[in-house]
């Protein structure tokens, strides 16, 4: 905390919205990791079923492709969020620098 500040980041009333957005991002990130784990489990299950002959290779390949597209979509979403967070942090630093 700078000497000219009355509040730290966690208690600054002017940063309520910023803290809310940060908390929201953290909650969404936790949800995404659960979805990724679920997809990995499904891919593992599909591969085992294909190897055991319970699912045809054609159906297994299509399912794996669909999950691959979903994983790429998650990656794009992650990159977008990362860029947005970087832009917010940069704007905050620029604001501090101009103050």
Phi, psi and omega in degrees: 000130178287156180296331182280352181267144177269335184232150171281171181307317185291340184240000181291117181296339178283350182247018181303311182295320178299317179293323179297316179296319180296318179294322179295318178298318180297319179294319179294323180297321178295321179295321181295322181294327176292321178293320179295320178296321179296317179296317178300318178297318180294318178297320178297316180296316179299315181297319178296318180293324176295314181296329180274355179083010180280336179231137180294154179298326180296312179294321178296320180294317180296316179298318179295322178296317180298314178296326176297318177297318179298318178297320178295323177296318177299320180295318178296319178297319179298316179297319179297314178298319179298318179295316179298318179296318179299316180297321178295317180295319178297317179298320179294319178294319179295323179295317178296321181294325181277348181279000000 
